[in-house]
Amino acid sequence: MIIENSGLNGLKSELGYLDEVAKKAGFFRGQWEYYRATYDLKIEDPQSENVYYLRVNTRAIEGKLENPHAVLEIEAVYIGRSTFPHGLEYETPIPTQVMNIANKGIEALYSALS
């Protein structure tokens, strides 16, 4: 599920700073290559025992990801249920308690980047 009104889309940050504030908010840098990276927040739902990931997709607009001064722009924010062995399924309805945690992660990133 794409989260349309996160406030994060279009925000820009240097890679080093984004790594730092993302880590403080509970995110880790997941997939990455020279020009794009994702930051994931793992959310476990104890009721259903499902695992969800809030994913922030970024793209380098200045430099490459091997340089901490590269500037990244957030392109999209979405959430999905983890599937075996390592995929995300985006059509499953997201439980309220999981969305509440996701929204706190979004707010933490937004306040650090805006």
ChimeraX attribute file (.defattr): number of C-alpha atoms within 10 A of each C-alpha:
attribute: neighborCount
match mode: 1-to-1
recipient: residues
	/A:1	15
	/A:2	14
	/A:3	17
	/A:4	11
	/A:5	8
	/A:6	15
	/A:7	16
	/A:8	22
	/A:9	18
	/A:10	12
	/A:11	14
	/A:12	19
	/A:13	21
	/A:14	18
	/A:15	22
	/A:16	16
	/A:17	15
	/A:18	20
	/A:19	16
	/A:20	13
	/A:21	17
	/A:22	23
	/A:23	16
	/A:24	14
	/A:25	16
	/A:26	15
	/A:27	22
	/A:28	17
	/A:29	16
	/A:30	13
	/A:31	11
	/A:32	14
	/A:33	12
	/A:34	12
	/A:35	17
	/A:36	18
	/A:37	20
	/A:38	21
	/A:39	24
	/A:40	24
	/A:41	23
	/A:42	18
	/A:43	20
	/A:44	17
	/A:45	13
	/A:46	10
	/A:47	8
	/A:48	8
	/A:49	8
	/A:50	12
	/A:51	16
	/A:52	25
	/A:53	22
	/A:54	27
	/A:55	25
	/A:56	25
	/A:57	21
	/A:58	25
	/A:59	22
	/A:60	21
	/A:61	14
	/A:62	14
	/A:63	16
	/A:64	18
	/A:65	21
	/A:66	11
	/A:67	13
	/A:68	14
	/A:69	15
	/A:70	18
	/A:71	22
	/A:72	26
	/A:73	20
	/A:74	21
	/A:75	16
	/A:76	18
	/A:77	23
	/A:78	17
	/A:79	26
	/A:80	20
	/A:81	21
	/A:82	18
	/A:83	12
	/A:84	6
	/A:85	6
	/A:86	6
	/A:87	10
	/A:88	17
	/A:89	13
	/A:90	16
	/A:91	11
	/A:92	11
	/A:93	9
	/A:94	15
	/A:95	12
	/A:96	9
	/A:97	14
	/A:98	18
	/A:99	15
	/A:100	11
	/A:101	16
	/A:102	21
	/A:103	15
	/A:104	12
	/A:105	19
	/A:106	22
	/A:107	16
	/A:108	16
	/A:109	23
	/A:110	16
	/A:111	11
	/A:112	15
	/A:113	15
	/A:114	10
